[in-house]
Amino acid sequence: MDGNGERAQVVVLGGGISGLLAAWHLRQKGCDVVVWEAAEAPGGWAQTLPWPGPAGEPGWLERGPQGLLVGRGGALDRLLRALAIELRPSRPRGPRWLGKAGRRHPGPASLAGLLRAPGLGFGEKLRVLAEPFIPAGTGPDETLHAFFARRLGEGFARELLPALVAGVLAAPPERLGLEAAPRLKRLEAHGGLFLGGLRTGLERTRLPVGGTGALAQALALTLAERLGGVSTGRAARALEPLPDGRWRVHGEGLHVEAGAVILALPAAAAAALLRPFAPEAASELAAIPHLDLRLWHSRHPMVRGWERGLGLLVHPPEGRGLLGAVSFAADDPRGVPGLLQLRAYVGGAYPVDPALAAWPGVFRELRRWLPELGEAVQVREDACSGAFPLLEPGHGARVARVLEGLPQGLHWLGAARFGPGIPNLAEGVEAWAGALSMRGLT
Ligand SMILES: Cc1cc2nc3c(=O)[nH]c(=O)nc-3n(C[C@H](O)[C@H](O)[C@H](O)COP(=O)(O)OP(=O)(O)OC[C@H]3O[C@@H](n4cnc5c(N)ncnc54)[C@H](O)[C@@H]3O)c2cc1C
């Protein structure tokens, strides 16, 4: 090994939540693991970044999730406990709205919202309430639209589902397979959405003290306790198989050799590294569509009644590209005292009206649904290029083909494999690590 080389049992490429989780589980098994992260900080999309207030006050924004959906006894719950991450007590939440038919209505995920839902006839509302009596019957290539139409009726799937799905997955339910929301199959297996929710335990949005980025920080910190840990500013450029069956990862002017390489990267980046050895797996990975989203962060004078935060989902045909908006509660330590901190989502799989390319257009669109919103005192736009994998019907079969095509010693993890949410990643990586023997790793 020359002066520019390192050795490890395992190298993880990508220091987002998937890569950090993989490294953490491997460390728990006593494995010597290093992480290479291309960016200057670990966390990938899950980072809490400083955004000082108008007078330079401390303040933050979230690059990705604003909160974590934690189910009691689930993989994410276990992880947060193992890392001793302190969670803020969940407080009563502020209003949740659906923007539809030109005005806002109560959020469709509540019973009140359902009973007053626009566009749903009386029979269609009764059909929603009949959900517990619908037998299980998920087909392998069922779309999210077909799943909800089967369980809650066509009316719900037509009138309410598009906004709910756009607000979480940024794409139309007709284009998404059930892999995009892995929990649904489990709920159906436990009696349906209502009964399954009760039986498997309700999930609640929780906030780690310090923001959702605290999860990545805690993982990186435990990894740094031993040699190796997370090396930032290190982008993997190429892989080279060695004659003894191990792998060499090449970076800028340095390399690392390991018995196993974990590709915890966006699918396109994993495909680029795999192409010379596994062209078929690489083509499958490269064919997974990824969506671009734009986030507008803004701070406004506080509005009475919105102190506990607000959530707005917009029926996509009416949003012209605005999918929704969400705000911090007034006592959220990430915000600036006295100001309402809003985040608006634009784009995803939906065409964006050119007027929404700049803040005045976004603000006008927001005011259609939130007329109380005052002029912004601060605005910031962030592009999330390729942030969301679009898991189409048939995605499960594609994942299986990728896994079959991976050469010995190479592994692939990430949102495009397990589903695009941190709870899915926690569960997927935990199951992956649990099924590994150290011999099976290389
Ligand atoms: C706006 C937004 C809102 C979201 N909201 C939620 C939410 O409310 N709830 C939820 O659960 N999830 C949410 N998500 C999704 C969640 O944040 C992601 O699914 C998750 O963070 C993905 O983690 P990952 O590690 O798989 O990928 P990434 O975070 O993409 O990490 C991959 C890492 O690999 C690094 N990398 C790339 N190329 C190389 C290379 N060649 N060498 C080394 N490193 C490389 C990248 O720099 C990156 O750090 C949201 C995401 C976004 C963008």
The ligand as a Tripos MOL2 file, in Angstrom:
@<TRIPOS>MOLECULE
LIG
   53    58     1     0     0
SMALL
NO_CHARGES

@<TRIPOS>ATOM
      1 C1        -36.9240   18.4850    0.5770 C.3       1 LIG1
      2 C2        -36.9270   17.1190    1.1550 C.ar      1 LIG1
      3 C3        -37.8540   16.7950    2.1220 C.ar      1 LIG1
      4 C4        -37.8560   15.5090    2.6850 C.ar      1 LIG1
      5 N1        -38.7570   15.2330    3.6640 N.ar      1 LIG1
      6 C5        -38.7240   14.0340    4.2690 C.ar      1 LIG1
      7 C6        -39.5610   13.7610    5.3880 C.ar      1 LIG1
      8 O1        -40.3440   14.6080    5.8180 O.2       1 LIG1
      9 N2        -39.4670   12.5520    5.9900 N.ar      1 LIG1
     10 C7        -38.5710   11.5990    5.5690 C.ar      1 LIG1
     11 O2        -38.5080   10.5250    6.1670 O.2       1 LIG1
     12 N3        -37.7640   11.8260    4.5130 N.ar      1 LIG1
     13 C8        -37.8180   13.0090    3.8570 C.ar      1 LIG1
     14 N4        -36.9960   13.2750    2.8040 N.ar      1 LIG1
     15 C9        -36.2040   12.1590    2.2520 C.3       1 LIG1
     16 C10       -34.9410   11.8680    3.0280 C.3       1 LIG1
     17 O3        -34.3230   13.0590    3.4240 O.3       1 LIG1
     18 C11       -34.0070   11.0740    2.0980 C.3       1 LIG1
     19 O4        -34.6770    9.9360    1.5810 O.3       1 LIG1
     20 C12       -32.7620   10.5910    2.8020 C.3       1 LIG1
     21 O5        -32.1180   11.6580    3.4670 O.3       1 LIG1
     22 C13       -31.8630    9.9470    1.7600 C.3       1 LIG1
     23 O6        -30.6900    9.4850    2.3810 O.3       1 LIG1
     24 P1        -29.5990    8.6760    1.5550 P.3       1 LIG1
     25 O7        -28.4620    8.4780    2.4340 O.co2     1 LIG1
     26 O8        -30.2210    7.4760    0.9350 O.co2     1 LIG1
     27 O9        -29.2310    9.6270    0.3250 O.3       1 LIG1
     28 P2        -28.5230   11.0570    0.3140 P.3       1 LIG1
     29 O10       -29.0010   11.9010    1.4150 O.co2     1 LIG1
     30 O11       -28.6930   11.5370   -1.1000 O.co2     1 LIG1
     31 O12       -26.9880   10.7270    0.5920 O.3       1 LIG1
     32 C14       -26.1160   10.2830   -0.3990 C.3       1 LIG1
     33 C15       -24.7530   10.8610   -0.0950 C.3       1 LIG1
     34 O13       -23.8070   10.3710   -1.0510 O.3       1 LIG1
     35 C16       -22.8700   11.4020   -1.3120 C.3       1 LIG1
     36 N5        -22.2260   11.1160   -2.5730 N.ar      1 LIG1
     37 C17       -22.7100   11.2470   -3.8440 C.ar      1 LIG1
     38 N6        -21.7980   10.8340   -4.7430 N.ar      1 LIG1
     39 C18       -20.7000   10.4170   -4.0240 C.ar      1 LIG1
     40 C19       -19.4500    9.8480   -4.3860 C.ar      1 LIG1
     41 N7        -19.1220    9.6400   -5.6640 N.pl3     1 LIG1
     42 N8        -18.5790    9.5350   -3.3990 N.ar      1 LIG1
     43 C20       -18.8920    9.7320   -2.0880 C.ar      1 LIG1
     44 N9        -20.0710   10.2790   -1.6920 N.ar      1 LIG1
     45 C21       -20.9690   10.6000   -2.6540 C.ar      1 LIG1
     46 C22       -23.7300   12.6440   -1.3410 C.3       1 LIG1
     47 O14       -22.9510   13.8160   -1.1370 O.3       1 LIG1
     48 C23       -24.7110   12.3820   -0.1940 C.3       1 LIG1
     49 O15       -24.2650   12.9080    1.0390 O.3       1 LIG1
     50 C24       -36.9350   14.5450    2.2360 C.ar      1 LIG1
     51 C25       -35.9900   14.8690    1.2650 C.ar      1 LIG1
     52 C26       -35.9700   16.1400    0.7290 C.ar      1 LIG1
     53 C27       -34.9350   16.4910   -0.2880 C.3       1 LIG1
@<TRIPOS>BOND
     1     1     2 1
     2     2     3 ar
     3     2    52 ar
     4     3     4 ar
     5     4     5 ar
     6     4    50 ar
     7     5     6 ar
     8     6     7 ar
     9     6    13 1
    10     7     8 2
    11     7     9 ar
    12     9    10 ar
    13    10    11 2
    14    10    12 ar
    15    12    13 ar
    16    13    14 ar
    17    14    15 1
    18    14    50 ar
    19    15    16 1
    20    16    17 1
    21    16    18 1
    22    18    19 1
    23    18    20 1
    24    20    21 1
    25    20    22 1
    26    22    23 1
    27    23    24 1
    28    24    25 2
    29    24    26 1
    30    24    27 1
    31    27    28 1
    32    28    29 2
    33    28    30 1
    34    28    31 1
    35    31    32 1
    36    32    33 1
    37    33    34 1
    38    33    48 1
    39    34    35 1
    40    35    36 1
    41    35    46 1
    42    36    37 ar
    43    36    45 ar
    44    37    38 ar
    45    38    39 ar
    46    39    40 ar
    47    39    45 ar
    48    40    41 1
    49    40    42 ar
    50    42    43 ar
    51    43    44 ar
    52    44    45 ar
    53    46    47 1
    54    46    48 1
    55    48    49 1
    56    50    51 ar
    57    51    52 ar
    58    52    53 1
@<TRIPOS>SUBSTRUCTURE
     1 LIG1         1 GROUP 0 **** ****
